[in-house]
């Protein structure tokens, strides 16, 4: 563990404030869920909770099925990492931290079409220069990730419908 040199007191309701610098570095926002662990001795570990990561195997099978049936490259992220990818992407991008510019796009809460050569920064080593469409995934109004569909020929109604259906389906699935 990395020491920060920051000490905080627990208030009378058992609360503790996570310093702003740490929240910024770890991209922890108001309303985010944190999992609380202990290491069995005297340490408490906080980890950002990912709704999507909990259904990881399902999502991997889902993106593989989307690619097999539509031949459309697809990426699914949570608010921190790439959860699944299918198509011509290197499989080593799964698990990589998403780029801050992608996080900014997700926080806009709307469907976005990325034109050819506009450049969609997905991870540190992956910039998509093909046409793409991105839609955030929302569960009970909270942003939990995004769906990205990439096309060689341009973004049409089928790509927009695919990203919309996937985002809505995953959001509803996680709400149930």
Long-range contacts (C-beta under 8 A, 24 or more apart in sequence): 1-43, 18-46, 27-79, 27-80, 27-103, 31-142, 32-79, 48-79, 48-80, 50-78, 50-79, 50-80, 50-81, 50-83, 50-144, 50-145, 51-78, 51-139, 51-144, 51-145, 51-174, 52-76, 52-77, 52-78, 52-83, 52-137, 52-144, 52-145, 52-170, 52-174, 53-78, 53-81, 53-83, 55-173, 55-174, 56-83, 56-84, 59-83, 59-84, 59-170, 60-84, 62-166, 66-162, 66-166, 70-158, 70-162, 72-149, 72-150, 72-151, 72-158, 72-159, 72-162, 73-149, 73-150, 73-151, 74-147, 74-148, 74-149, 74-150, 74-162, 74-166, 75-122, 75-147, 75-148, 75-150, 76-137, 76-145, 76-146, 76-147, 76-148, 76-166, 76-170, 77-102, 77-106, 77-122, 77-145, 77-146, 77-148, 78-144, 78-145, 79-103, 79-106, 79-143, 79-144, 79-145, 82-122, 82-123, 83-145, 87-150, 89-126, 90-126, 93-122, 93-123, 93-125, 93-126, 96-123, 96-124, 96-125, 96-126, 97-123, 97-124, 98-122, 98-123, 99-123, 99-124, 102-146, 105-134, 105-146, 106-134, 106-136, 106-143, 106-145, 106-146, 107-143, 108-136, 109-136, 109-138, 109-143, 110-136, 111-135, 111-160, 111-163, 111-164, 113-155, 113-160, 114-155, 116-154, 120-148, 122-148, 131-155, 133-159, 133-160, 133-163, 134-163, 135-163, 135-164, 135-166, 135-167, 136-167, 137-167, 137-170, 137-171, 138-167, 138-171, 139-171, 139-174, 139-175, 140-175, 144-171, 144-174, 145-170
